[in-house]
Amino acid sequence: MLAYIIRRLLLIIPTLFGIMVINFVIVQFAPGGPVEQMLAQLQGTATDATARISGSGDDFGRSMDNSQLGGGNAATSKYRGAQGLDPKFIAEIEKQFGFDKPPLERFYLMIRDYLNFDFGRSYFKSARVVDLVISKLPVSISLGLWTTLLVYLVSIPLGIRKAVRDGSRFDIWTSGAVVIGYAIPSFLFGMLLIVLFAGGRYFAWFPLRGLTSDGWATLPWWQQIVDYLWHMVLPTTAMVIGGFATLTMLTKNSFLDEIGKMYVLTARAKGLAERRVLYGHVFRNAMLIVIAGFPGAFIGILFSSSLLIEVIFSLDGIGLLGFEAIVQRDYPVVFATLYVFTLIGLVMKLVQDVTYTLIDPRIDFEARNV
């Protein structure tokens, strides 16, 4: 097993490198880069444009006078929105964002810094990328952790019950409820929850914005916990409603496959109680794929399922940060989050494989030369 883990860890390096290369190449051909984003702000007056540039985190805009911002002496530029701007001024903007260097050099410098976990500074937020990500993590981790736990707590007992009572009236109506829940988008259900329970129209039982209330830090510790959980009820419920369908059916099908096997028939023939057969013999084998998939499920929910929920409930998390970075072409944030989350995803995939072997020692990835 140790040799397999080492081999998988070594494979992370080329995999991560390949993903970064592909995304870096795509970005080179994508229109509306950070230079164009900055030039788009210069469509107003020269004074206003200078103020906006200085507000982006660099002081070079303060030193630009009107003759540099315009004057009709600009040559043809490769950037849209550069008409009427001094080429020297455009060169200053390129230097600010590092686009005065060739693409290969920029990629090399980025990878060199990333290997040291130096992700630079945001183009537009005047802060280090690491600080931005750390400040957003509590929201995203809260959503991902609670959603994953609740999905498993609901899906596993429900899936087991459906397998035991396969074909019964309970199985039929719960399958209908699962399908309906799966068909409802989480953001749409979140809007419904706001209308019903967050003061939208009917009741104002739950808070609408943020992860905690104003003055949360001054509350006693037990009130802090209650306040935090109270804020998590609606967004977590919205994410859970569409997340338990797949896991429920997976649990049911896993149990049905195991219940029909010979060792279950033998256990029943020996006179073992049905509950002991179900939870003493079937559960461990049936739950292999379900429990081992927990790390991957958590990562998936954490990084890909919460953007619209964060917007609807005014939660400033990783999803919203990544979306804003893509829209603004804030490449340090885009590539840093891609690098970190891809690395975490690859490591969690390895953890998932190790979990398989811990749950069922019969699985030996090393013997298969995987």
C-alpha positions as CSV (number, residue, x, y, z in Angstrom):
1,M,0.0,0.0,0.0
2,L,2.9,2.4,0.8
3,A,4.3,1.9,-2.7
4,Y,0.8,2.7,-4.2
5,I,0.5,5.9,-2.1
6,I,4.0,7.1,-3.2
7,R,3.2,6.3,-6.8
8,R,-0.1,8.3,-6.7
9,L,1.6,11.2,-4.9
10,L,4.2,11.3,-7.7
11,L,1.5,11.2,-10.4
12,I,-0.1,14.3,-8.8
13,I,2.8,16.4,-10.1
14,P,2.3,15.9,-13.9
15,T,-1.5,15.9,-13.5
16,L,-1.5,19.2,-11.7
17,F,1.1,20.6,-14.2
18,G,-1.0,19.5,-17.2
19,I,-4.2,21.1,-15.8
20,M,-2.3,24.4,-15.2
21,V,-0.9,24.3,-18.7
22,I,-4.2,23.7,-20.3
23,N,-6.0,26.5,-18.4
24,F,-3.1,28.9,-18.9
25,V,-3.2,28.4,-22.7
26,I,-7.0,28.8,-22.7
27,V,-6.6,32.1,-20.9
28,Q,-4.2,33.4,-23.5
29,F,-6.9,33.2,-26.1
30,A,-9.8,34.4,-24.0
31,P,-10.9,38.0,-24.7
32,G,-11.3,40.6,-22.1
33,G,-8.1,40.1,-20.0
34,P,-7.1,42.3,-17.1
35,V,-5.5,44.9,-19.3
36,E,-8.7,45.2,-21.3
37,Q,-10.7,45.3,-18.1
38,M,-8.6,48.2,-16.9
39,L,-8.9,50.0,-20.2
40,A,-12.6,49.6,-20.1
41,Q,-12.6,51.8,-17.0
42,L,-10.9,54.6,-19.0
43,Q,-13.9,55.3,-21.2
44,G,-14.9,58.1,-18.8
45,T,-13.0,61.3,-18.1
46,A,-9.3,61.3,-17.6
47,T,-9.6,62.3,-13.9
48,D,-12.1,59.6,-13.2
49,A,-10.1,56.9,-15.0
50,T,-7.0,57.8,-13.0
51,A,-8.9,57.5,-9.8
52,R,-10.2,54.1,-10.7
53,I,-6.8,52.8,-11.6
54,S,-5.3,54.0,-8.3
55,G,-8.2,52.3,-6.5
56,S,-7.2,48.9,-8.0
57,G,-4.3,48.5,-5.7
58,D,-1.4,50.2,-7.4
59,D,-0.2,53.8,-7.2
60,F,1.0,54.2,-10.7
61,G,-2.3,55.7,-11.9
62,R,-1.8,58.7,-9.7
63,S,1.2,59.8,-11.7
64,M,-0.5,59.7,-15.1
65,D,-1.5,63.1,-16.4
66,N,-4.0,63.9,-19.2
67,S,-1.4,63.8,-21.9
68,Q,-0.7,60.2,-21.1
69,L,-4.3,59.2,-20.9
70,G,-5.2,60.6,-24.2
71,G,-4.5,63.2,-26.8
72,G,-5.1,61.2,-30.0
73,N,-1.5,60.1,-30.4
74,A,-2.1,56.4,-29.7
75,A,-1.0,53.9,-32.3
76,T,-3.0,50.9,-33.3
77,S,-3.3,48.6,-30.2
78,K,-4.1,45.0,-29.8
79,Y,-6.5,45.9,-26.9
80,R,-10.1,46.9,-27.4
81,G,-10.8,50.2,-25.8
82,A,-7.3,51.5,-26.2
83,Q,-8.1,54.1,-28.9
84,G,-7.0,57.5,-27.9
85,L,-4.7,56.3,-25.1
86,D,-0.9,56.9,-25.1
87,P,1.0,53.6,-25.9
88,K,3.3,54.4,-23.0
89,F,0.4,54.4,-20.6
90,I,-0.8,51.1,-22.0
91,A,2.7,49.7,-21.5
92,E,2.5,50.8,-17.9
93,I,-0.8,48.9,-17.4
94,E,0.8,45.8,-19.0
95,K,3.7,46.1,-16.7
96,Q,1.4,46.4,-13.7
97,F,-0.3,43.1,-14.6
98,G,2.9,41.4,-15.7
99,F,1.8,41.2,-19.4
100,D,5.0,42.9,-20.5
101,K,6.7,39.5,-20.4
102,P,6.2,36.6,-22.9
103,P,3.6,34.0,-22.1
104,L,6.2,31.3,-21.4
105,E,8.1,33.5,-19.0
106,R,4.9,34.4,-17.2
107,F,3.9,30.7,-16.9
108,Y,7.4,29.8,-15.5
109,L,7.3,32.6,-12.9
110,M,3.7,31.5,-11.9
111,I,4.6,27.9,-11.4
112,R,7.9,28.8,-9.6
113,D,5.9,30.9,-7.1
114,Y,3.1,28.4,-6.8
115,L,5.6,25.6,-5.8
116,N,6.5,27.9,-2.8
117,F,2.7,28.6,-2.3
118,D,3.3,32.2,-3.1
119,F,0.1,33.2,-5.0
120,G,0.8,36.9,-5.4
121,R,-1.8,39.7,-5.0
122,S,-5.2,40.2,-6.5
123,Y,-5.3,42.6,-9.5
124,F,-8.4,44.3,-8.3
125,K,-8.9,43.7,-4.6
126,S,-5.6,45.1,-3.2
127,A,-5.0,42.0,-1.1
128,R,-2.9,38.9,-1.2
129,V,-4.6,35.9,-2.8
130,V,-3.9,33.7,0.2
131,D,-5.6,36.2,2.5
132,L,-8.6,36.4,0.2
133,V,-9.0,32.6,0.1
134,I,-8.6,32.2,3.9
135,S,-11.1,34.9,4.6
136,K,-13.7,33.1,2.4
137,L,-13.1,29.6,3.6
138,P,-15.3,29.7,6.7
139,V,-18.4,30.2,4.6
140,S,-17.6,27.6,2.0
141,I,-16.5,25.0,4.6
142,S,-19.6,25.6,6.6
143,L,-21.9,25.0,3.6
144,G,-19.9,22.0,2.3
145,L,-19.5,20.3,5.6
146,W,-23.1,20.6,6.9
147,T,-24.6,19.8,3.5
148,T,-22.5,16.7,3.1
149,L,-23.2,15.5,6.7
150,L,-27.0,16.1,6.3
151,V,-27.1,14.4,2.9
152,Y,-25.4,11.3,4.3
153,L,-27.6,11.3,7.4
154,V,-30.7,11.4,5.3
155,S,-29.7,9.3,2.4
156,I,-28.2,6.2,4.1
157,P,-31.1,5.4,6.4
158,L,-33.6,6.3,3.6
159,G,-31.8,4.1,1.1
160,I,-31.6,1.2,3.5
161,R,-35.3,1.5,4.2
162,K,-36.2,1.6,0.5
163,A,-34.0,-1.5,-0.1
164,V,-35.7,-3.5,2.7
165,R,-39.1,-2.5,1.5
166,D,-38.4,-2.6,-2.2
167,G,-41.6,-2.3,-4.3
168,S,-43.8,-1.3,-1.4
169,R,-45.9,1.8,-1.2
170,F,-43.2,3.4,1.0
171,D,-40.6,2.8,-1.7
172,I,-42.8,4.2,-4.4
173,W,-43.8,7.5,-2.8
174,T,-40.3,8.1,-1.4
175,S,-38.9,7.6,-4.9
176,G,-41.4,10.2,-6.2
177,A,-40.2,12.6,-3.4
178,V,-36.6,11.9,-4.3
179,V,-37.2,12.6,-8.0
180,I,-39.0,15.9,-7.2
181,G,-36.2,17.0,-4.9
182,Y,-33.6,16.2,-7.5
183,A,-35.5,18.1,-10.2
184,I,-35.7,21.3,-8.1
185,P,-32.6,23.5,-8.5
186,S,-31.1,24.3,-5.2
187,F,-31.1,28.1,-5.9
188,L,-34.8,28.0,-6.9
189,F,-35.6,26.2,-3.7
190,G,-33.5,28.7,-1.8
191,M,-35.5,31.5,-3.2
192,L,-38.7,29.7,-2.1
193,L,-37.3,29.3,1.4
194,I,-36.5,33.1,1.5
195,V,-40.1,34.0,0.4
196,L,-41.6,31.6,3.0
197,F,-39.3,31.8,6.0
198,A,-36.9,34.8,5.8
199,G,-39.3,37.7,5.6
200,G,-39.9,37.6,1.9
201,R,-43.6,37.5,2.2
202,Y,-44.9,35.2,4.9
203,F,-42.7,34.5,7.9
204,A,-39.5,36.0,9.2
205,W,-38.2,33.1,11.3
206,F,-34.7,32.9,9.9
207,P,-32.0,35.5,9.0
208,L,-31.5,36.4,5.4
209,R,-27.9,37.5,5.2
210,G,-24.4,36.5,6.4
211,L,-23.0,33.7,8.4
212,T,-23.5,35.4,11.8
213,S,-25.5,38.3,13.2
214,D,-24.1,41.8,13.9
215,G,-22.4,41.8,17.3
216,W,-21.8,38.1,17.1
217,A,-18.3,38.4,18.7
218,T,-19.8,39.9,21.9
219,L,-22.3,37.1,22.5
220,P,-21.7,34.2,25.0
221,W,-20.2,31.1,23.3
222,W,-23.5,29.1,23.4
223,Q,-25.4,32.0,21.8
224,Q,-22.7,32.2,19.1
225,I,-23.2,28.6,18.3
226,V,-27.0,29.0,18.2
227,D,-26.7,32.1,16.0
228,Y,-24.3,30.4,13.6
229,L,-26.5,27.4,13.2
230,W,-29.6,29.6,12.8
231,H,-28.0,31.3,9.9
232,M,-27.0,28.0,8.3
233,V,-30.5,26.5,8.3
234,L,-31.9,27.9,5.1
235,P,-28.8,27.8,2.8
236,T,-28.0,24.3,4.0
237,T,-31.6,23.1,3.5
238,A,-31.5,24.5,-0.1
239,M,-28.4,22.6,-0.9
240,V,-29.5,19.4,0.7
241,I,-32.8,19.1,-1.1
242,G,-31.2,18.3,-4.4
243,G,-28.1,16.5,-3.1
244,F,-29.6,13.4,-1.4
245,A,-31.3,11.9,-4.4
246,T,-28.3,10.3,-6.0
247,L,-26.9,9.0,-2.7
248,T,-30.2,7.6,-1.7
249,M,-30.6,5.5,-4.9
250,L,-27.0,4.5,-4.7
251,T,-27.5,3.2,-1.1
252,K,-30.7,1.4,-2.1
253,N,-29.1,-0.3,-5.1
254,S,-26.0,-1.3,-3.2
255,F,-28.1,-3.0,-0.5
256,L,-30.3,-4.7,-3.1
257,D,-27.2,-6.2,-4.7
258,E,-25.9,-7.5,-1.4
259,I,-29.2,-8.8,-0.1
260,G,-29.5,-11.2,-3.0
261,K,-26.0,-12.8,-2.5
262,M,-25.4,-16.3,-1.1
263,Y,-23.8,-15.2,2.2
264,V,-27.0,-13.4,3.1
265,L,-29.1,-16.4,2.3
266,T,-26.8,-18.5,4.4
267,A,-27.0,-16.1,7.4
268,R,-30.8,-16.2,7.2
269,A,-30.8,-20.0,7.0
270,K,-28.8,-20.2,10.2
271,G,-31.7,-18.4,11.9
272,L,-30.0,-15.0,12.4
273,A,-32.3,-12.1,13.1
274,E,-33.0,-9.9,10.1
275,R,-31.6,-6.8,11.8
276,R,-28.3,-8.7,12.5
277,V,-28.2,-9.9,8.9
278,L,-28.8,-6.5,7.6
279,Y,-26.5,-4.4,9.8
280,G,-24.0,-7.1,10.8
281,H,-23.3,-8.6,7.3
282,V,-24.9,-6.5,4.5
283,F,-24.1,-3.0,5.8
284,R,-20.3,-3.2,5.6
285,N,-20.2,-4.5,2.0
286,A,-23.1,-2.3,0.8
287,M,-21.7,0.8,2.3
288,L,-18.2,0.4,0.8
289,I,-18.9,2.6,-2.2
290,V,-21.1,5.1,-0.3
291,I,-18.8,5.7,2.7
292,A,-15.6,5.7,0.7
293,G,-17.0,8.4,-1.6
294,F,-17.5,10.8,1.3
295,P,-14.2,12.8,0.7
296,G,-15.0,13.3,-3.0
297,A,-18.6,14.2,-2.2
298,F,-17.4,16.8,0.3
299,I,-14.9,18.4,-2.1
300,G,-17.6,18.5,-4.9
301,I,-20.1,20.2,-2.7
302,L,-17.5,22.6,-1.2
303,F,-16.1,23.9,-4.5
304,S,-18.8,23.6,-7.1
305,S,-22.3,23.7,-5.7
306,S,-22.6,26.8,-3.6
307,L,-22.1,29.8,-5.9
308,L,-25.8,30.7,-6.4
309,I,-26.6,29.8,-2.8
310,E,-23.9,32.3,-1.7
311,V,-25.3,35.0,-3.9
312,I,-28.9,34.4,-2.8
313,F,-28.2,34.3,0.9
314,S,-25.4,37.0,0.7
315,L,-22.7,34.6,1.9
316,D,-19.2,35.8,0.8
317,G,-17.5,32.4,0.2
318,I,-15.1,30.7,-2.2
319,G,-17.7,30.3,-4.9
320,L,-18.5,34.0,-5.1
321,L,-14.8,34.9,-5.0
322,G,-14.0,32.6,-7.9
323,F,-17.0,33.9,-10.0
324,E,-16.0,37.5,-9.4
325,A,-12.3,36.7,-10.3
326,I,-13.4,35.1,-13.6
327,V,-15.7,38.0,-14.5
328,Q,-12.9,40.6,-13.7
329,R,-10.2,38.4,-15.2
330,D,-8.4,38.5,-11.9
331,Y,-5.9,35.9,-13.0
332,P,-3.9,35.6,-9.7
333,V,-7.1,34.6,-7.9
334,V,-8.3,32.4,-10.8
335,F,-5.1,30.4,-11.1
336,A,-4.3,30.2,-7.4
337,T,-7.7,28.8,-6.5
338,L,-7.5,26.4,-9.5
339,Y,-4.1,25.2,-8.3
340,V,-5.1,24.8,-4.6
341,F,-8.4,23.2,-5.3
342,T,-7.0,20.8,-7.9
343,L,-4.3,19.8,-5.5
344,I,-6.8,19.2,-2.8
345,G,-9.0,17.3,-5.1
346,L,-6.2,15.0,-6.2
347,V,-5.1,14.4,-2.6
348,M,-8.7,13.6,-1.6
349,K,-9.0,11.2,-4.4
350,L,-6.0,9.3,-2.9
351,V,-7.7,9.5,0.5
352,Q,-10.8,8.0,-1.1
353,D,-8.8,5.0,-2.4
354,V,-7.1,4.5,0.9
355,T,-10.6,4.6,2.6
356,Y,-11.7,1.8,0.3
357,T,-8.9,-0.4,1.5
358,L,-9.5,0.4,5.1
359,I,-13.2,-0.5,4.8
360,D,-12.6,-3.6,2.7
361,P,-9.1,-5.1,3.0
362,R,-9.9,-7.4,0.0
363,I,-9.3,-4.3,-2.2
364,D,-5.6,-4.1,-3.1
365,F,-4.8,-1.3,-5.6
366,E,-1.1,-2.1,-5.4
367,A,-1.6,-5.6,-6.6
368,R,-3.5,-4.3,-9.6
369,N,-0.7,-1.9,-10.5
370,V,-3.2,1.0,-10.5
